[in-house]
């Protein structure tokens, strides 16, 4: 193609810059609040802090339990364990289902696919209390395993949707060749298909991880022991009706967001392909 | 027998669990009291659980009846009548000698004490002792002093004028009450209307107070030395670094009566079914009395109900003086409906969108709409019969289909396929479908005063026939549905157009540092959305938000811009929209980038050779290939946006007057404020699901393939 004029190149880069600044502005603001001493909400619109201190971060990180234990570390550990398990359980549940929906022709397949997506339309508000009662019956209340199961199932529909789309685009010839060589369906799936599906697995794994990492309403309701609390519950306590510790909130918000942002950047090369390969084929 | 139990309880190591929502100094004091108690009870442990303030009541309501509650919990007296009705608490039968009677009164229901009062809280008049020597005795004096204090950026008075709790002192001084003992409410009465007019004058017309004062803004102003008088409570002083003095409320000059704030009493409740009640009572008494009370006063700054503490700070002494004239917060079940209606009136008066008289009349009307109606029980038998017929029909259909030999052969041939999908399907049925069906079943019941009554489909008919509200009122289902649809359409339009535009730009081969741009532009997606929502809400603040500050830079003319974004539907909706667009465009951008990669370059090059310009190529080559790839993402995105609770709830909170509420946030309000009308909320949820189901079927048909 022809090379565009330098005016156009400049203009387009300028537009990109403006949009990016707009996208980053609130993030910079949070950063400013976290780095500025005190608990007040940043007032002037300039998002660069005048004085820099790490005391807000120190406060959040050094919070202790009533027994003098390291609360932040405990909760970070909980959040990590729950989120990683959610990603693992979510992927385990959804990959085989997505593969079946992509490759097999069984009775009720269409309805099954529809049913997965329909659950995305359930309004969460009414499910809170029944979910509590159910987990209580299953003895999974106050139990990290209970939270993991709930989060993993919540993430299944989107994962199935994304993975099925991706599997649809993989050529069947490879699988057919493997099966001709005597591999079973399951072996073909785990040894041929899954390695090819890395981008989609990375994306769905990340989203399952995020579901668990960011959630606090269910976590507050289903868990009552401070040693089992996750990070977002703690963050919630900094801003309430009476009192807002914006500095601590902002520092906590950054600490909570950092791992997800890091994962985003690490996995973003898979994003473009993993998220849409399926839908392109239509 | 009791002695034996006590012996057993103390002999084996026991743990007493206490739930509370204290933070800061109050939490520290409580922890110290617990430590002291443990040192005198070497075999026992105290487990203090600090829960977020927001979810506290719901947790008490759900956990205790199932036997998962704590031994004790600390909460205000506001819900005592409700918890008695629900049977989640035990009466307090032990000694209470030494506790102030005002506290005991608050916890007495039907002449029985239901909790051990530990501290009182009420609003007082706080002021900056470096600027004011002696506090005002009347409101005229207060206004005069505040006027003298007001000058460029410094305010005379700051308080949350539109909040019914902060309005109560004036209301009581004009002789009005929120709700009578017999449940009568007259928000349109003369006394009430006069108090609205007075509040308007104090908070707006005198020009001595900042606009849109939230609690945290008031703290910040005081902390920065930008305000002289503040109306607030003991929590205000907890983390303050500047000195502050307190005085009881002044007399209202118009009526000659003292302004009397509400009194809330914190108390220790004993949860029903606690395993070792004697031990729990022992701990409760240790917290409430003598040494525990002294610690809470000295370390936690609480105005304790234990009368024999010594050395109270001037602030605590003021709180105790104010407690003598303060009016205990009403516990009538309708009180939450009164708050909502009164807040509605106050906001309208402060904003100037209604006169006090009109606001009073409208608030009264709103209260009557929100008030729990008398529940009429209906017979279950027709519903059971209908359900039975339906079930029978389904089973019949299944049997008929299974008798088809072709289908049976097919099933037999593919039976192993079901194992692939089984785990996911079972998990979904157990943890998603079942809770939803149970939740939906609740819509056939009405919940009132701790009891469930079967009302059949009457919630649905009330909602769909708009029986309780005019159809154009923001409270009606159809109004909210219209807003929700507008919300979904505008959001998706913006998400898709911004996302596609950015993707098209990023695709160009001559873009420098493509990876960096892409990484930075997906950042909004990575930040948890409740954090984003809280930040954006503050950025839209009229006086201190960044948006108005930025506007002030770009608009000509001197002086700050103080545009109230949440005062009218259009801008309030726009604030929600801006927040959600910020959250939503990266997803569409990434999806588009993926779809664009799949478009063969040679196709476009061929078009270019044929002389097609950029726009022509976009329209005739790129778009036809992009569209089918984007459709599924758009449809899924529309379902998510339709139910996007966090942004609406946290940014506009429905302002003004509930008009920007969407269906899901409205359902939440029915369930968790407005008296826990769970049945009504569940009916809303079922209708939301119904609307989305119809939408998805229609969308599939429109697109001509199954995408949703």
Interface residues (C-beta under 8 A of the other chain):
Chain A: X1 X2 X3 X4 X9 X12 X13 X15 X16 X19 X20 X23 X24 X25 X26 X27 X29 X30 X38 X39 X40 X41 X42 X43 X44 X45 X66 X92 X93 X94 X96 X97 X99 X100 X101 X104 X105 X106 X107 X110 X112 X113 X114 X115 X116 X117 X118 X119 X120 X121 X122 X123 X124 X125 X126 X127 X128 X129 X130 X131 X132 X133 X134 X136 X141 X142 X149 X150 X152 X153 X154 X156 X157 X158 X160 X161 X165 X213 X214 X216 X217 X220 X221 X224 X225 X226 X232 X233 X235 X236 X237 X239 X240 X241 X242 X243 X244 X245 X246 X249 X253 X256 X257 X260 X261 X264 X265 X268 X271 X272 X273 X274 X275 X276 X277 X279 X280 X282
Chain B: X19 X23 X24 X31 X34 X35 X47 X48 X49 X50 X51 X52 X53 X54 X55 X58 X59 X62 X63 X66 X68 X70 X215 X216 X217 X219 X220 X223 X224 X235 X238 X239 X407 X410 X411 X414 X417 X418 X420 X421 X423 X424 X425 X427 X428 X430 X431 X432 X433 X434 X435 X436 X438 X439 X440 X442 X498 X502 X505 X508 X509 X510 X511 X512 X517 X518 X519 X520 X521 X522 X523 X524 X525 X526 X527 X528 X529 X530 X531 X532 X534 X535 X536 X538 X539 X544 X546 X549 X550 X553 X582 X590 X591 X592 X593 X594 X595 X597 X598 X604 X605 X608 X628 X629 X630 X631 X632 X633 X636 X639 X640 X643 X645 X663 X664 X667 X668 X671 X678 X681 X682 X684 X685 X688 X689 X692 X693 X696 X705 X706 X708
